[in-house]
Amino acid sequence: MSGIERMSPVGTDPVGAGTGVAFFTRGADRRSTIAAWKPPRELILVSKQGGVTATYTYRCAPTPEGGTIATSSNSSATAHA
């Protein structure tokens, strides 16, 4: 997800799989759900809007300079007759 201005977990429970995430991007508030949480190495978020489901994977790795984040995404759409 690019262009995110702010992001935070929803609720006060410990963060983990199933936690809702609220974020602001492209001028609108949006929601996602944590599908997998393996700190500090991996975070997978699933977002649904209309008939489109998007999965975003973030993988972190330490480097001598500090660290890297590799991202990938997959989307699927549901057609309505």
N, C-alpha and C positions, 0 to 999 in steps of 0.2 A: 504494500500500500504506500503510494508516494503522496507527498504533500500533506502529511498529517501535522496539524498544528499543536494538538494536545491529545493525550490518551490516558485513561485511568480505569482501574478495575471498578466494577459495579458491586456495591455492597461492602460488608465488613468481614466476611468470611475469609479464611486463608485463600490465597490465589492458587488455582490449580485447574485441572481439566473441568470444564463446565462453568467456569467463572465468566460472567459477562464482562465485556470491555466497551466502554464508551469512548468515542473519539470524534474529532472535528476535522473535516477535510473538504475541500472544494466547496466551502461556504455552507456546509450542513453538518448537523450532528448525526452520527451513525452508530450502529451497534455491531459487535462481533462476539464470538464465543471462543474461549480457549479450548482447543481440541486436544492439545498435548502441551505439557509444561515440564521441561527437564532442565532446570537451572543449573549452571549458567550457560548451557550449550544449545538448547533448542526451545523454540516457541512456535506453535502452529495455531493459527487463528482461522475460523470459518465465518464468513459473512454471507448473509442471504438478503437479497433485495428483489422483490417481485419473483420472477421465475429463474433468477440467476443465483447460483451458489459459487462462491470463490473461496479457495483455500490458499492461505499465505504461510509459507514456512520460512523461519529465520533461524539460521545456524551460526553460532558464534565460535570463534577460535582465537586463542591468545597468540600474539606475535611479539617479537622483541620491541616493536614500536607501540604496542598497546593492545591491538586486537583487530579482527575483521568480522564482518557480518555478511554472510552469503544469503541471498533471498531467492525464493522461487514462488511461483503462483500457478494455480490451475483453476479453471472456471468451467462450469457446466450450466446449461440452460434447459428449462423445462418448457416444451411447447404446449400451448393450449389450443384445443380445437374450437 
